[in-house]
Amino acid sequence: MIAALVQHEAMVLNVVTLLLFLIAIWKGRGPELACASTLMAMIVLDRGYHAVLGPSPSYQAIDPWHLMLDTAGLFVFLIIALKANRFYPMVMAAAQLVAFTAHIVRMMVEPVSSLSYYLLYSMPFWFQLFVLAFGLGRHASRVTRIGSYRDWRVQPGMRYS
């Protein structure tokens, strides 16, 4: 049952991620494109990994590949969130923290069910897609309402010309 769910979920996830990536290219600016590119890169890397090495062995133990991918995603989303002149990247970073924490919980707590582990590290991605779609919509609305505005926060000590 889980394998069938994962197979169909992966196809829908690929399509939704690609659509949001294309919308970010079309309507978004720096933070939108950075967030969409990060999600797209995570999908491409994951699909490439599984195409070469096959599916994850099971959800009974920690999945080192997904731990590494989620850790890298967490660092990228944190950097984007701290530099972006938007709020939603912080929410995306928080969702990525949930995915990262799922691996830590799996390492430390033995009786975590395989379904719980799978849901804890895969469902935050769906939430991130929803948040990105909302952020893209808010950005497009704001640009229509007030015009262009700064993409990134001004860093102390930096000179702008």
QUIWO-V224812 format. One record per pair of residues at least 12 apart in sequence whose ideal C-beta (glycine too) atoms are under 8 Angstrom apart, sorted by the first residue. I is the first residue (numbers start at 1). J is the second residue. Records with the same first field share a line. If there is no record, write none. Layout:
I->J ; J
//
This chain:
2->59 ; 114 ; 115 ; 118
6->118
9->122
10->47
13->43 ; 125 ; 126 ; 129
14->43 ; 47
16->129
17->39 ; 40 ; 43 ; 129
18->40
20->36 ; 39 ; 129 ; 132 ; 133 ; 136
21->36 ; 37 ; 39 ; 40
23->36 ; 133 ; 136
24->36 ; 37 ; 132 ; 136
27->136 ; 139 ; 140
28->136 ; 139
29->139 ; 151
30->84 ; 151 ; 152
31->80 ; 84 ; 85 ; 86 ; 89 ; 135 ; 151 ; 152
32->86 ; 132 ; 135 ; 136 ; 139
34->80 ; 84 ; 89
35->77 ; 80 ; 88 ; 89 ; 92 ; 128 ; 132 ; 135
36->132
38->73 ; 76 ; 77 ; 80
39->125 ; 128 ; 129 ; 132
42->69 ; 73 ; 125
45->69
46->65 ; 66 ; 69
49->65
53->65
58->114
59->114 ; 115 ; 117 ; 118
60->114
61->106
62->103 ; 106 ; 107
63->103 ; 121
66->103 ; 121
67->100 ; 103
70->96 ; 99 ; 100 ; 102 ; 103 ; 121
71->100
73->96 ; 99 ; 100
74->93 ; 96 ; 97 ; 99 ; 100
77->89 ; 92 ; 93 ; 96
78->93
80->92 ; 93
81->93
83->152 ; 153 ; 155
84->151 ; 152 ; 153
85->149 ; 150 ; 151 ; 152 ; 153
86->135 ; 139
88->131 ; 132 ; 134 ; 135 ; 138
89->135
91->131
92->128 ; 131 ; 132
95->124 ; 125 ; 127 ; 128 ; 131
96->124 ; 128
98->120 ; 124
99->120 ; 121 ; 122 ; 124 ; 125
101->120
102->117 ; 120 ; 121
103->121
105->117 ; 120
//
